[in-house]
Amino acid sequence: MKWFNLSAIWKEISKIRWPKKGDLLTNSIQVIIFTGFFVLFFAVCLVIVSAFLNSLGVL
């Protein structure tokens, strides 16, 4: 396997653009907020569906 050697692997690793600390923090906060939004959205949907089913006498 000519393409598989350590020098080629290290060369490719050096081309990676690793995120800076500020970028990582910003992205992490965005993911947490986005996840929290969907938790609230699905909780509200659950309450609405439960109330609707209760009004029909299903639950």
C-alpha angles and dihedrals in degrees: 000000000000095000093055109079133123097244091056091048093051090047090055092045090054089057092059115108103220116203119255120239093255093049091049092050093048093049092047092052091048091052092049092050092046091050091048090051091054092046089055092044094053092043090054090047090051092051092048094049092045091051091049093050091046090053089053091049094241096121 
